[in-house]
Amino acid sequence: MAIVLQLFLVGFPLFIYGLNASGTESQLEIDVNSKPILMLMEKVKRMENRMNFLENIVAEQSRELVQYKTKMVDLIKQLSLKFANFTKTNLYTESESMLPKRQTPGNVAFSAYVSNHMYHIGVGQAIRCDTELSNIGGAYDPLTGYFTAPSTGVYLFSFFTGQEGPYQIFVRLVVNNINQVDGVAEGTTDDHNDQGGNVAIIQLNAGQRVWLESYNQPDTRLDSDASYRLTSFSGVKLFDL
């Protein structure tokens, strides 16, 4: 309709016939270049541009709607597959949980080493491994060298001591001052390096303490530092009782 109106306005001059004041016939020509007609043509042009713009928007939204529909279908397929896998896994987990097993309410494990050589060690002196590699559960105290059992259970402990030169050191693993296992490192010459240790699996009650201590040899030494970590103490809770 807008195009027809535009053609009508620009196609040819308009002639209007009428009577003048004396009753004679006159011919009046309306110029298509007059300001009102030009304004009307400009308005029609803007309406055409607006319609074209809206048609483009509708076409673009239609394309986006098709894309969203395709993505939605793919998403539904993925969710269906994940749900099927989740159902299988959940059923397996539930069936596995029905099997009898020993429960452990908290994990406990530690490992630490001596970061500086120790000299003039006396009988009954605690060997303090002051630098932690791990301390899960926080049951080991590097300031004292003591491990305190957080719960009643079965624990595994290991230790090693390093010795350089013609010296001898005896170390034992004790629980509340009661010896469990022993280790010895004994060098024979100045250029002789030696290392000794032991491993034990021990049942502990909650609150019992475990540590390393020197015995049998007064005024001795052990060797270990940040570069050569020859002296260490480790433990882990195997299970609760």
WONORDA-V478378 format. One record per residue. N is the residue number from 1. PHI is phi in degrees with one decimal (NA if undefined). D_FIRST is the distance of its C-alpha to the first C-alpha in Angstrom with 1 decimal. Layout:
[[N/PHI/D_FIRST] [N/PHI/D_FIRST]]
This chain:
[[1/NA/0.0] [2/-63.7/3.8] [3/-67.2/5.4] [4/-61.8/5.2] [5/-62.7/6.3] [6/-65.7/8.7] [7/-61.3/10.1] [8/-64.0/10.6] [9/-75.6/12.5] [10/-101.1/14.5] [11/-73.3/15.2] [12/-165.1/18.0] [13/-69.2/19.9] [14/-98.4/19.5] [15/-122.5/22.6] [16/-117.7/23.6] [17/-104.2/26.8] [18/-163.7/29.0] [19/-106.6/32.6] [20/-84.2/34.6] [21/-64.4/37.3] [22/-88.8/39.8] [23/90.5/37.7] [24/-84.3/37.1] [25/-79.1/33.8] [26/-135.6/32.1] [27/-108.2/29.1] [28/-111.6/27.0] [29/-101.7/24.9] [30/-99.5/22.2] [31/-77.2/22.2] [32/-69.7/18.9] [33/-90.6/21.0] [34/-66.5/21.9] [35/-59.0/21.8] [36/-60.7/19.3] [37/-69.9/16.6] [38/-61.8/17.5] [39/-64.7/17.3] [40/-65.4/13.8] [41/-63.9/12.8] [42/-64.9/14.9] [43/-64.4/13.4] [44/-61.8/9.9] [45/-62.2/12.0] [46/-62.9/13.9] [47/-63.5/11.2] [48/-62.5/10.3] [49/-61.5/14.1] [50/-63.7/14.6] [51/-64.5/12.4] [52/-62.4/14.3] [53/-62.2/17.5] [54/-66.4/17.2] [55/-63.4/16.5] [56/-65.0/19.7] [57/-62.6/21.6] [58/-61.7/21.0] [59/-63.6/22.1] [60/-65.5/25.1] [61/-65.3/26.1] [62/-65.1/25.9] [63/-64.4/28.3] [64/-63.4/30.6] [65/-63.0/30.7] [66/-64.3/32.0] [67/-64.5/34.5] [68/-61.8/35.7] [69/-64.0/36.1] [70/-64.6/38.2] [71/-63.6/40.3] [72/-63.1/40.9] [73/-63.4/42.2] [74/-64.0/44.5] [75/-64.5/45.7] [76/-62.7/46.5] [77/-64.1/48.5] [78/-63.6/50.5] [79/-65.0/51.2] [80/-63.7/52.4] [81/-66.5/54.8] [82/-64.7/56.1] [83/-63.5/56.7] [84/-63.9/58.6] [85/-66.5/60.8] [86/-61.8/61.4] [87/-62.2/62.5] [88/-64.7/65.0] [89/-63.9/66.3] [90/-64.6/66.7] [91/-64.3/68.6] [92/-65.5/70.9] [93/-64.4/71.5] [94/-65.4/72.3] [95/-69.0/74.7] [96/-68.4/76.3] [97/-69.1/76.8] [98/-77.9/78.9] [99/-74.3/81.5] [100/-68.7/84.5] [101/-152.9/84.5] [102/-81.5/86.2] [103/-89.6/84.0] [104/-124.3/84.0] [105/-69.3/82.6] [106/-155.2/82.5] [107/-84.4/82.9] [108/-136.4/85.8] [109/-162.1/86.7] [110/-153.9/88.0] [111/-156.4/89.5] [112/-147.4/91.1] [113/-137.5/93.5] [114/-85.7/96.1] [115/-94.2/94.7] [116/-142.1/98.0] [117/-55.8/101.5] [118/-112.9/103.8] [119/-120.7/107.5] [120/54.4/110.6] [121/-78.4/109.2] [122/-96.4/111.7] [123/-65.3/112.6] [124/81.1/110.1] [125/-78.2/107.5] [126/-71.0/103.9] [127/-91.3/101.9] [128/-96.4/98.6] [129/-83.3/95.7] [130/-89.4/93.7] [131/-115.8/90.4] [132/-84.9/88.0] [133/-94.6/86.0] [134/-158.0/84.5] [135/-155.3/85.3] [136/-73.5/83.1] [137/94.1/84.0] [138/66.5/85.9] [139/-83.1/89.3] [140/-98.8/91.0] [141/-110.7/92.2] [142/-70.1/92.6] [143/-75.5/94.6] [144/-111.7/97.4] [145/84.8/96.9] [146/-96.4/96.9] [147/-107.0/94.6] [148/-115.5/94.4] [149/-64.4/93.4] [150/-77.7/90.4] [151/-154.7/91.1] [152/-71.5/93.7] [153/178.9/93.2] [154/-109.9/94.2] [155/-125.2/93.7] [156/-115.7/94.3] [157/-128.3/95.8] [158/-142.6/96.7] [159/-151.4/98.3] [160/-142.0/99.6] [161/-125.3/101.9] [162/-107.1/102.4] [163/-142.0/105.7] [164/-121.2/106.6] [165/87.5/110.2] [166/-82.1/113.5] [167/-127.8/112.4] [168/-140.1/112.1] [169/-138.4/109.8] [170/-106.8/109.8] [171/-131.0/106.7] [172/-130.5/106.1] [173/-94.1/103.2] [174/-120.5/104.3] [175/-120.8/102.9] [176/49.1/104.3] [177/70.8/107.3] [178/-107.9/108.0] [179/-66.5/107.9] [180/-111.8/105.7] [181/-143.1/105.8] [182/-123.2/107.2] [183/-146.3/106.4] [184/-141.7/108.4] [185/-127.2/107.8] [186/-141.6/110.9] [187/-89.5/111.1] [188/-117.9/114.3] [189/-134.7/113.9] [190/-61.9/112.0] [191/-99.4/109.4] [192/-98.3/109.0] [193/-107.9/105.8] [194/-139.0/105.8] [195/-144.4/103.4] [196/-134.9/104.2] [197/-176.0/102.4] [198/-164.8/101.9] [199/-136.1/99.4] [200/-146.4/99.8] [201/-109.1/97.9] [202/-130.5/98.9] [203/-88.0/98.3] [204/-121.7/97.7] [205/-93.0/97.4] [206/-56.8/94.8] [207/97.4/96.2] [208/-69.9/98.7] [209/-110.2/98.8] [210/-131.2/99.1] [211/-156.4/100.1] [212/-106.5/102.1] [213/-146.2/105.5] [214/-82.4/108.2] [215/-153.5/111.7] [216/73.9/115.1] [217/-133.7/114.9] [218/-76.9/115.3] [219/50.4/113.9] [220/-112.7/111.6] [221/-147.4/108.2] [222/-137.8/105.0] [223/-118.3/102.5] [224/-176.7/98.7] [225/-151.8/96.1] [226/-66.1/92.4] [227/-89.2/92.7] [228/-117.4/95.3] [229/-87.2/94.5] [230/-83.8/97.7] [231/-114.4/98.2] [232/-146.7/95.6] [233/-143.0/95.3] [234/-138.1/92.6] [235/-159.8/92.0] [236/-153.3/89.5] [237/-82.5/89.4] [238/-82.1/89.4] [239/-167.6/88.9] [240/-86.6/89.8] [241/-116.6/92.6]]
